Amino acid sequence: MNNVLRIAVPNKGALAGPASEMLREAGYRQRSDGARDLVLRDPDNNVEFFFLRPRDIAVYVGSGTLDVGITGRDLLLDSAAPARELLGLDFAHSTFRFAARPGTAADVSGFGGLRVATSYAGLLSAYLAERKVDAEVIKLDGAVETAVQLGVADVIADVVETGTTLRQAGLEIVGEPILQSEAVLISRAASDPVAGVEQLVRRVKGVLVARRYVMMDYDIRTEHVDEASALAPGLESPTVSPLHREGWVAVRVMVPRDAAHRIMDELWEIGARAILVTDIHACRI
């Protein structure tokens, strides 16, 4: 195969399953359940998938060894690799924040001279340097919640979801978030266009739209079309077709998935009937 697109995919952790599922929905071959293959070829799409540790993916892509990859925004920035974000993928959301014992500091400006423990030393060092905060960065692997209790650090910087684990360790969140992270599609920072990347991005964008929207069909009297279109304008505009029944039309429109039931209720109130909602499995917008 010539000009094979080489894609790095997470092989473990919270990124792995959703990344493979998104690629499968985008029409690419993926490993079957339980398979441990580290390399998978998809000859129909002229693609090779390499299943790697999420933390290593930015390094492989930044070096040019692989063309594109899926990893976390936090891991991309922490690596300091010459790679860039192409597209946010809307899964594996997390918030990177500071936490400390109550009264330690009001925000990051009070961290001067303190020790800050983290698993993301590169990301944290760059963040502190940008704000001219002279704090010592203590790099730890894995969970860092106990670093303060054990006397290794005064502050921690870590991924925070509910904050329950922090409270159990006697800590509280300090200051504003360092980073809002999610899974991202990345490529080498400075590189010539690679065959297949544009198609990959287009397909993945189609998956994102298909997940966020549903197709809604309904019948309504002609005089209410403008009012109905104001409630559900779609991405561009609704498709309106005449019905055999005089004075009625059929309308088809894309609506946000999370607002579908509210929109159905509002359309019903103005006279829409036969309202149907169907999933969108793939699209190109």
C-alpha positions in Angstrom: 0.0 0.0 0.0 1.3 3.5 -0.9 0.8 6.5 1.3 -0.7 4.6 4.2 -2.1 6.8 6.9 -0.6 5.8 10.3 -2.9 6.5 13.2 -2.0 6.1 16.9 -4.9 4.8 19.1 -4.9 4.5 22.9 -4.6 0.9 24.0 -5.7 1.3 27.6 -7.5 3.6 30.0 -10.5 5.9 29.7 -9.5 6.9 26.2 -9.2 3.5 24.6 -12.7 2.2 24.2 -14.4 5.5 23.2 -11.5 6.2 20.7 -11.9 2.8 19.0 -15.7 3.2 19.0 -15.5 6.6 17.3 -13.2 5.3 14.6 -15.5 2.3 14.1 -18.4 4.7 13.6 -16.3 6.7 11.2 -16.0 3.6 9.0 -12.6 2.3 10.0 -11.8 -1.2 11.0 -10.9 -1.7 14.7 -9.8 -4.5 16.9 -12.5 -7.1 18.0 -13.4 -7.4 21.6 -10.5 -8.9 23.6 -8.0 -8.6 20.8 -4.5 -7.5 21.9 -3.0 -6.7 18.5 -0.7 -3.7 18.6 -0.9 -3.1 14.9 -4.1 -3.4 12.8 -4.3 -2.9 9.0 -7.4 -1.5 7.3 -6.6 -2.0 3.6 -10.1 -0.7 2.5 -9.2 2.7 3.9 -5.4 2.5 3.3 -4.8 3.0 7.1 -2.7 1.3 9.7 -3.6 1.6 13.4 -1.0 1.4 16.2 -2.3 0.8 19.7 0.0 2.6 22.2 0.0 4.0 25.7 -1.9 7.3 25.7 1.0 9.2 27.3 3.3 8.1 24.4 1.1 9.0 21.5 2.0 12.7 21.3 5.7 11.8 21.2 5.3 9.3 18.3 3.1 11.8 16.3 5.3 14.8 17.1 8.4 12.9 15.9 6.7 12.1 12.6 6.9 8.3 13.3 3.1 8.3 13.1 0.9 10.7 11.2 -2.0 11.4 13.5 -3.2 10.1 16.9 -5.9 10.3 19.6 -4.8 11.3 23.1 -5.9 13.6 25.9 -5.3 17.4 25.6 -3.6 17.2 29.0 -1.2 14.4 27.8 -0.4 16.4 24.6 0.5 19.5 26.6 2.4 17.6 29.2 4.6 15.8 26.6 5.9 19.1 25.1 6.1 17.2 21.9 6.0 19.1 18.6 2.4 18.1 17.9 -0.8 20.1 17.5 -4.5 19.6 18.2 -6.6 19.2 15.1 -10.0 18.5 16.6 -11.7 18.0 20.0 -13.5 14.7 20.2 -16.0 15.4 23.0 -15.3 12.5 25.2 -13.0 11.8 28.2 -13.6 15.2 29.6 -11.6 16.2 32.7 -10.6 19.2 34.7 -7.0 19.8 35.9 -6.9 21.7 39.1 -4.9 22.6 42.2 -5.8 21.4 45.7 -4.3 22.0 49.1 -5.2 22.0 52.8 -7.6 24.8 53.7 -5.7 28.1 54.2 -2.6 27.2 52.2 -3.2 29.8 49.5 -6.1 31.6 47.8 -4.9 30.9 44.3 -1.7 30.1 42.3 -0.1 33.5 43.0 0.4 32.3 46.6 2.3 29.1 45.7 5.8 30.8 45.7 8.2 28.7 47.6 5.7 25.8 48.0 6.1 22.2 46.7 3.5 21.1 44.1 3.0 17.4 43.4 1.7 16.2 40.1 1.8 13.5 37.5 1.9 16.1 34.8 5.2 17.8 35.5 5.7 19.3 32.0 2.2 20.8 31.8 2.4 22.2 35.4 6.0 23.6 35.0 4.9 25.5 31.8 1.8 26.8 33.6 3.7 28.1 36.6 6.5 29.6 34.4 3.9 31.5 32.4 2.6 33.0 35.6 6.1 33.6 37.0 5.3 31.5 40.1 8.5 30.1 41.7 7.2 26.8 43.1 9.0 23.4 43.2 7.3 20.8 41.0 7.4 17.3 42.5 6.7 14.6 39.8 4.8 11.5 41.0 3.4 8.6 39.0 -0.2 7.7 39.6 -2.5 9.2 42.3 -1.1 12.2 44.1 -4.0 12.9 46.6 -1.9 11.6 49.6 1.2 13.7 48.8 0.2 16.5 51.2 -0.7 14.1 53.9 2.6 12.2 53.6 4.6 15.5 53.7 5.9 15.2 50.1 4.2 18.4 48.9 2.2 21.4 50.1 -0.1 21.5 47.0 -1.2 19.0 44.4 -2.2 19.5 40.8 -4.3 16.7 39.4 -7.4 15.7 37.4 -10.5 16.5 39.5 -14.0 15.2 38.8 -16.3 15.2 41.8 -13.7 16.3 44.4 -14.8 13.5 46.7 -11.3 12.0 46.9 -9.8 15.4 47.7 -12.2 15.9 50.5 -11.4 12.5 51.9 -7.7 13.5 51.9 -8.5 16.8 53.8 -7.9 19.0 50.7 -9.9 21.6 49.0 -9.8 23.0 45.4 -7.7 26.1 45.1 -8.1 28.8 42.4 -9.3 28.5 38.8 -8.9 25.3 36.6 -5.4 24.8 35.1 -6.9 23.1 32.0 -10.2 21.7 30.7 -9.2 18.5 28.9 -10.8 16.0 26.5 -9.8 13.5 23.9 -8.3 15.2 20.9 -7.1 14.3 17.4 -3.5 15.4 16.9 -0.9 15.7 14.1 2.7 16.8 13.9 3.0 20.5 14.5 5.0 21.3 11.3 4.4 18.9 8.5 3.2 18.7 4.9 -0.4 17.5 4.3 -0.6 13.7 4.7 -2.9 11.7 2.4 -6.0 10.6 4.3 -5.9 13.1 7.2 -8.5 15.4 5.6 -10.8 12.5 5.0 -10.3 11.3 8.6 -11.1 14.7 10.1 -14.2 14.9 7.8 -15.4 11.5 8.9 -14.8 12.2 12.6 -16.7 15.5 12.4 -19.5 13.6 10.8 -19.6 11.2 13.8 -19.6 14.2 16.2 -22.6 15.8 14.4 -24.4 12.4 14.3 -24.0 12.0 18.0 -25.2 15.5 18.9 -28.2 15.7 16.5 -31.2 13.7 15.6 -33.5 13.9 12.6 -37.0 15.1 13.3 -40.0 14.7 10.9 -43.4 16.2 11.4 -46.6 17.3 9.6 -48.0 20.8 10.1 -50.4 23.2 8.5 -48.8 25.6 6.0 -49.6 28.7 8.0 -47.6 27.5 11.0 -44.4 26.6 9.1 -42.6 29.9 10.0 -43.4 29.5 13.7 -42.3 25.9 13.7 -39.1 26.8 11.8 -38.3 29.3 14.5 -38.6 26.6 17.1 -36.4 24.1 15.1 -34.3 26.0 12.5 -31.9 23.2 11.8 -28.3 23.6 10.8 -29.3 25.5 7.6 -33.0 25.4 7.2 -35.8 22.7 7.4 -36.8 20.7 4.3 -40.5 21.4 3.6 -42.5 19.2 1.2 -46.2 19.4 0.2 -48.5 16.7 1.4 -51.5 15.2 -0.5 -53.7 16.7 2.3 -54.5 20.2 1.2 -53.0 22.9 3.5 -50.4 20.6 5.2 -46.7 20.1 4.6 -44.1 17.6 5.8 -41.1 19.0 7.5 -37.7 17.4 8.1 -35.0 19.1 10.3 -32.0 18.2 12.4 -32.3 19.2 16.0 -30.0 18.8 19.0 -30.4 15.4 20.6 -30.6 16.8 24.2 -33.4 19.2 23.2 -35.5 16.8 21.1 -38.3 16.2 23.6 -38.7 19.8 24.4 -38.9 20.7 20.7 -41.4 17.9 20.2 -43.6 19.3 22.9 -43.4 22.9 21.5 -44.2 21.7 18.0 -47.2 19.8 19.2 -48.5 22.9 21.0 -48.6 24.8 17.7 -50.3 22.0 15.8 -47.6 19.7 14.5 -48.6 16.0 14.3 -46.9 12.7 13.4 -43.7 13.9 15.0 -41.0 11.3 14.6 -37.4 11.3 15.8 -34.7 9.1 14.3 -31.0 8.6 14.9 -28.4 9.9 12.4 -25.7 7.2 11.9 -23.4 9.2 9.6 -23.4 12.5 7.9 -21.2 15.1 6.1 -22.1 18.7 6.9 
